[in-house]
Amino acid sequence: MAKYYAVKKGQHPGIYTNWPDAQKEVSGFSGAVYKSFKTQAEAQAFIDGSTGELADHAPAGMVIGYTDGGTRNTGNVKGGHVQATDAAAWAYRLELPDGVLSGSDGEWGATNNRMEILALIKALETLLDHHQQRADITLVLDSKYVLDAINKGWLKGWQRRGWQRSSGPLINAELWRQVYQLLPHFPKLSLVWTKGHAENQGNIFVDSLLNKTMDDMEKAGRPAGKAVPKTSLPSKRRTSNTSGAEPKKNYPKQVPEIKEYHGKVQSKEVAKSVDDIQKALEQLDLFKDQ
């Protein structure tokens, strides 16, 4: 049966009659929007429609995902600090060939960085649960903190030093250890950066999802006397283990090189702003790993 591949946002938007041609137009393109249809008329209607529509599945053999983490803590303002009553949450959206999966959860008193790492962990665990580790996977993140740790080799350095930074303790060490253990399962994983709150419908989706989680947390109220979690959230992965204990995970030891995205994702002004912020943080010993 013939299929028509509508590329709404890509290198060259249009309708393609085979996946290899369409794939060239969306692979490595941040925020690509595309979908397959049975008729050319449906494909054209998709392209002519609003650009805010999300794909309801990914092409065969491909997975496109989005992860995000956020917090409403007072540490987001000058002089502020994370409080035990501050809501924080993570979220992911995974477009698989046979449908879409999404998830979100939260913690009290957690940092934005912690939520960004957890979002990636939960997305990777979900992909393992659905046997997608051999697929061609592209995950879109807006966290330079997470991307730099993987792409710049910080993660390997932390592992060699026993999950310590060269300058002292590593914050969120237990989460970074999980990331290190999960990555070898995904030989065709690409990590793509997108500007936070950009006109990227997948990123907007997960941002809205995590904000809904924080809304629900705040409406329900923080349980009195409940300690703020300091380790990773209990895994929600399905298991046949009936003892109540988390089953031991046997992960490969080697971490593959993750393909870094080199597309045009930011203007010169934005790049300069990011560099200036990073340099300021480095002076405070908050953003380096050497």
Secondary structure, DSSP 8 states (H G I E B T S, - for coil): ---EEEEEESSS-EEESSHHHHHHHHTT-TT-EEEEESSHHHHHHHHHS-TT---SS--TTEEEEEEEEEE--GGGSTT----TT-EEEEEEEEEETTEEEEEEEEEES--HHHHHHHHHHHHHHHHHHTT-TTSEEEEEE--HHHHHHHHTSHHHHHHHTTSEETTEE-TTHHHHHHHHHHGGG-TTEEEEE--TT-S-HHHHHHHHHHHHHHHHHHHH---TT-----S-----------SSS-------S-----EE--S--S-HHHHHHHHHHHHHHHHTTSS---
